[in-house]
């Protein structure tokens, strides 16, 4: 636990939206043909800023299931429709003064806080998040949270914050099967304009991480190499680029 003297000073206006990428959209978030449980998550996020939308939504799931993608997609979706939205990865902000980080965020219609579990257990952060939630609610805004586990499993010291994190809808983002990961890779390749044969996709999946986010990173690396060397993706070329 960090004490009050262990935080770095932070300017009043931090560079927020850190890590927000414009390729994290709902359209390129892979959903199996049968939809699955994640289809309901996407639907709720799309309508959260509508009058009937949920004031607070909490997403949780293991690394690589696409939780960060969904938060960033929600932020981009809101911005494209004229709403003010902010995305903040708390695992990148935990060393700063909490009040300096969250001050004024309530003036956004959608506040997306990723990896909230990274700052829990720190009294000043918990107090700052509790008051932020209340300010957002009072102004009619929406909150979107994420963590690696569900709200009832979080190590929250402040009971009032624990109750706020459990308000609204709570979804576990479900992992994809291996077959679905193959289809997700193929979809991402098409979006990149990259020809990815089933043979190459299967090789990448079997020889690289099963984490979908890391598989996407591998695909981007292969795309850059393919463009640079003007070569199509084959298993020998993939081996060369990845040093396998």
C-alpha positions in Angstrom: 0.0 0.0 0.0 1.3 3.5 -0.9 1.3 6.2 1.7 0.5 9.8 1.0 4.1 10.7 0.5 4.8 8.1 -2.1 2.7 9.6 -5.0 4.4 11.6 -7.7 3.2 15.1 -8.2 1.0 15.6 -11.2 -0.1 18.6 -13.2 -3.7 19.7 -13.0 -4.2 18.7 -16.6 -2.7 15.2 -17.2 -2.4 13.7 -20.7 -5.4 11.5 -20.5 -6.7 9.0 -23.1 -3.3 7.4 -22.7 -3.1 4.3 -25.0 -6.4 5.0 -26.7 -6.2 3.7 -30.2 -8.6 4.3 -33.1 -8.4 0.7 -34.2 -10.3 -0.5 -31.1 -13.9 -0.4 -32.3 -17.0 -2.5 -31.8 -16.9 -3.4 -35.5 -13.6 -5.2 -35.2 -14.3 -6.8 -31.8 -14.8 -10.4 -32.8 -18.1 -12.1 -31.8 -18.7 -15.7 -32.6 -21.5 -16.4 -35.1 -23.8 -17.5 -32.2 -23.1 -14.2 -30.4 -22.3 -15.7 -27.1 -22.4 -13.8 -23.8 -20.1 -11.1 -25.1 -22.8 -10.0 -27.6 -24.9 -8.8 -24.8 -21.9 -6.8 -23.4 -21.4 -5.0 -26.7 -25.1 -4.2 -27.0 -25.2 -2.7 -23.5 -22.1 -0.6 -24.2 -23.5 0.7 -27.4 -26.7 2.0 -25.7 -25.2 3.1 -22.4 -25.4 6.8 -23.3 -29.0 6.6 -24.3 -31.6 7.8 -21.9 -32.4 4.2 -20.9 -28.7 3.2 -20.7 -27.2 1.9 -17.6 -25.5 4.5 -15.4 -22.6 2.2 -14.4 -21.3 -0.9 -16.1 -18.5 -3.1 -14.7 -16.5 -5.4 -17.0 -14.1 -8.0 -15.8 -12.1 -10.9 -17.3 -8.7 -12.5 -17.7 -5.9 -10.8 -19.7 -6.4 -11.1 -23.4 -10.2 -11.5 -23.5 -10.6 -8.0 -24.9 -11.8 -5.9 -21.9 -9.5 -3.0 -22.7 -10.6 -3.2 -26.3 -14.3 -2.9 -25.2 -13.6 0.2 -23.0 -11.7 1.9 -25.7 -14.3 1.0 -28.3 -17.0 2.4 -26.0 -15.0 5.7 -25.7 -14.6 6.0 -29.4 -18.2 5.0 -30.1 -19.3 7.8 -27.8 -17.0 10.4 -29.3 -18.1 9.6 -32.8 -21.7 10.3 -31.8 -21.0 13.7 -30.3 -20.7 12.7 -26.6 -17.8 13.7 -24.5 -15.9 10.6 -23.3 -12.6 9.9 -21.6 -10.6 6.7 -21.3 -8.0 6.2 -18.5 -5.9 3.2 -17.7 -5.4 3.3 -13.9 -2.5 1.0 -14.0 -0.6 3.8 -15.8 -1.8 6.5 -13.4 -1.5 5.0 -9.9 1.8 6.8 -9.0 0.2 10.2 -9.5 -1.8 12.2 -7.0 -5.3 10.7 -7.2 -7.2 14.0 -7.1 -5.0 15.5 -9.8 -5.9 12.5 -12.1 -9.7 12.4 -11.6 -10.4 16.1 -11.0 -12.9 17.3 -13.7 -13.5 13.9 -15.3 -17.1 14.2 -14.2 -17.7 16.7 -17.0 -17.4 14.0 -19.5 -20.6 12.1 -20.4 -18.8 8.8 -20.4 -15.9 8.0 -18.0 -14.1 4.8 -18.8 -11.7 3.6 -16.1 -9.6 0.6 -17.1 -7.8 -1.7 -14.6 -9.4 -0.2 -11.5 -7.9 -3.0 -9.4 -4.4 -1.5 -9.9 -5.2 1.3 -7.4 -7.5 -0.4 -5.0 -6.2 -0.8 -1.4 -4.8 2.8 -1.6 -7.0 4.9 0.6 -6.6 8.2 -1.3 -7.3 6.5 -4.6 -10.4 4.8 -3.2 -11.7 8.0 -1.8 -11.1 9.9 -5.0 -12.9 7.2 -7.1 -15.8 7.2 -4.7 -16.3 10.9 -5.0 -15.8 10.8 -8.7 -18.6 8.2 -9.1 -20.9 10.5 -7.1 -20.0 13.5 -9.2 -20.6 11.7 -12.4 -23.9 10.4 -11.2 -25.0 13.8 -10.0 -24.3 15.3 -13.4 -26.1 12.5 -15.3 -23.0 10.9 -16.8 -22.1 7.3 -17.2 -19.3 5.2 -15.7 -17.6 2.2 -17.3 -15.1 0.3 -15.2 -12.9 -2.8 -15.7 -10.8 -5.1 -13.5 -9.3 -8.6 -13.7 -12.0 -10.0 -11.3 -15.6 -9.2 -10.4 -16.4 -6.4 -8.0 -17.2 -8.7 -5.1 -13.7 -10.2 -5.4 -11.9 -6.9 -5.4 -9.7 -5.9 -2.5 -11.6 -2.7 -1.7 -11.0 -1.1 1.7 -13.7 1.6 1.4 -17.1 0.0 1.8 -18.9 2.9 0.1 -16.7 2.4 -3.0 -17.2 -1.3 -2.9 -21.0 -0.8 -3.1 -20.6 1.7 -6.0 -18.6 -0.7 -8.0 -21.4 -3.3 -7.7 -24.1 -0.9 -8.9 -25.5 -1.3 -12.3 -24.6 -4.1 -14.7 -21.7 -6.5 -14.1 -20.4 -8.6 -17.0 -17.6 -11.2 -17.2 -16.1 -10.9 -20.7 -15.9 -14.5 -21.9 -12.7 -15.9 -23.6 -12.9 -17.3 -27.1 -12.4 -20.9 -28.0 -9.4 -21.9 -30.0 -11.5 -22.1 -33.2 -13.0 -18.7 -32.5 -9.5 -17.2 -32.0 -8.6 -18.5 -35.5 -11.7 -16.7 -36.9 -10.8 -13.6 -34.9 -7.3 -13.6 -36.4 -8.7 -14.0 -39.9 -11.0 -11.1 -39.3 -8.3 -8.9 -38.0 -6.1 -9.9 -41.0 -8.8 -8.9 -43.4 -9.2 -5.5 -41.7 -5.4 -5.0 -42.2 -5.7 -6.0 -45.9 -3.5 -9.0 -45.1 -4.0 -12.5 -46.7 -3.8 -15.0 -43.9 -4.2 -18.6 -44.9 -5.7 -21.2 -42.5 -2.3 -22.9 -42.4 -0.5 -19.8 -41.4 -3.2 -18.8 -38.8 -3.0 -22.2 -37.3 0.8 -22.1 -37.1 0.7 -18.7 -35.4 -1.8 -19.8 -32.9 0.1 -23.0 -32.0 3.5 -21.5 -31.8 2.7 -18.1 -30.2 0.7 -17.0 -27.2 -2.9 -18.1 -26.7 -3.6 -14.5 -25.5 -5.7 -12.9 -28.3 -4.2 -9.4 -27.7 -0.7 -10.8 -28.1 -1.8 -12.7 -31.2 -3.0 -9.4 -32.7 0.4 -7.9 -31.9 2.1 -10.7 -33.7 -0.2 -10.1 -36.7 0.6 -6.4 -36.8 4.3 -7.3 -36.7 3.8 -9.7 -39.6 1.8 -7.1 -41.5 4.7 -4.6 -41.2 7.2 -7.1 -42.3 5.1 -8.2 -45.2 4.7 -4.7 -46.4 8.4 -3.9 -45.9 9.7 -6.9 -47.8 6.8 -7.2 -50.2 6.2 -10.8 -49.4 3.1 -12.7 -48.7 2.6 -14.6 -45.4 3.9 -18.2 -45.6 4.9 -20.4 -42.7 8.7 -20.1 -43.6 8.3 -16.3 -43.7 6.5 -16.2 -40.4 9.2 -18.3 -38.9 11.8 -15.9 -40.2 10.1 -12.8 -38.9 9.3 -14.2 -35.5 12.7 -16.0 -35.1 11.1 -19.4 -34.5 
